[in-house]
Amino acid sequence: MSTEGTGKYTVEEIEKKVEDIWRSVLQVPEGHERETFFELNGESMAANRLVSRVEGELGIFIEVGDIFEEDPDLAGFVRSVVTKAGDPSRV
């Protein structure tokens, strides 16, 4: 991806931080990196933790409903956060 900045973080920094948050909150076992939120037994508390940590650590607002509607895997969640980071109304 681009090294172009999205606010105070580069895209690469956002990608790494979001991956760390995803792995931590969902306790992703080795070899399960491509599984979706629900395949990783994600539930409402985990979705709220993901949203809260992304907002708290990166200042990027995401809606919990987006996680439930999209059922993203890690790559999809990262793309969603990076996209929202580039939208000034979402940061």
C-alpha positions as CSV (number, residue, x, y, z in Angstrom):
1,M,0.0,0.0,0.0
2,S,0.9,3.6,-0.2
3,T,3.1,5.4,2.3
4,E,0.8,8.4,1.9
5,G,-0.3,9.7,5.3
6,T,-3.8,9.6,6.5
7,G,-3.8,12.1,9.3
8,K,-1.0,11.6,11.8
9,Y,-0.3,8.0,10.8
10,T,0.9,6.4,7.5
11,V,-1.2,3.7,5.9
12,E,1.4,1.2,7.0
13,E,1.2,2.3,10.6
14,I,-2.6,2.0,10.5
15,E,-2.4,-1.4,8.9
16,K,0.0,-2.7,11.5
17,K,-1.9,-1.3,14.5
18,V,-5.3,-2.6,13.2
19,E,-3.8,-6.0,12.7
20,D,-2.4,-6.0,16.2
21,I,-5.8,-4.9,17.6
22,W,-7.7,-7.6,15.6
23,R,-5.3,-10.4,16.7
24,S,-5.5,-9.2,20.3
25,V,-9.2,-8.8,20.6
26,L,-10.2,-11.9,18.7
27,Q,-7.3,-14.0,20.0
28,V,-6.6,-15.3,16.5
29,P,-5.0,-18.7,16.5
30,E,-2.0,-19.4,14.2
31,G,-3.2,-20.4,10.8
32,H,-6.6,-18.7,11.1
33,E,-5.6,-15.3,9.7
34,R,-8.1,-15.4,6.8
35,E,-11.2,-16.2,8.9
36,T,-13.9,-13.7,9.3
37,F,-15.1,-12.0,12.4
38,F,-17.9,-14.5,13.0
39,E,-15.7,-17.5,12.0
40,L,-13.4,-16.3,14.9
41,N,-16.4,-16.5,17.2
42,G,-16.7,-12.7,17.3
43,E,-19.6,-11.3,19.2
44,S,-21.0,-7.9,20.2
45,M,-18.4,-7.4,23.1
46,A,-15.5,-8.2,20.7
47,A,-17.0,-5.8,18.1
48,N,-17.3,-3.1,20.7
49,R,-13.7,-3.7,21.8
50,L,-12.4,-3.5,18.2
51,V,-14.2,-0.2,17.6
52,S,-13.2,1.3,20.9
53,R,-9.5,0.4,20.5
54,V,-9.3,1.6,16.9
55,E,-10.9,4.9,17.9
56,G,-8.8,5.2,21.1
57,E,-5.5,4.2,19.6
58,L,-5.8,5.7,16.1
59,G,-8.5,8.3,16.4
60,I,-10.5,6.6,13.6
61,F,-14.2,6.2,14.1
62,I,-15.8,2.9,12.9
63,E,-19.3,1.8,13.4
64,V,-20.0,-1.5,15.2
65,G,-22.8,-2.2,12.8
66,D,-20.2,-2.2,9.9
67,I,-18.6,-5.2,11.5
68,F,-21.8,-7.1,11.8
69,E,-23.0,-6.2,8.3
70,E,-19.7,-6.9,6.5
71,D,-18.4,-9.8,8.6
72,P,-14.8,-8.9,7.5
73,D,-11.7,-10.9,7.7
74,L,-8.5,-9.2,8.8
75,A,-7.7,-7.8,5.4
76,G,-11.2,-6.5,4.9
77,F,-11.2,-4.8,8.4
78,V,-7.9,-3.2,7.7
79,R,-9.1,-1.9,4.3
80,S,-12.2,-0.5,6.0
81,V,-10.2,1.3,8.7
82,V,-7.7,2.7,6.2
83,T,-10.6,4.0,4.0
84,K,-12.2,5.7,7.0
85,A,-8.9,7.2,8.0
86,G,-8.8,8.9,4.6
87,D,-12.2,10.4,5.1
88,P,-11.9,13.6,7.2
89,S,-15.4,13.2,8.5
90,R,-14.6,9.8,10.0
91,V,-11.4,10.8,11.9
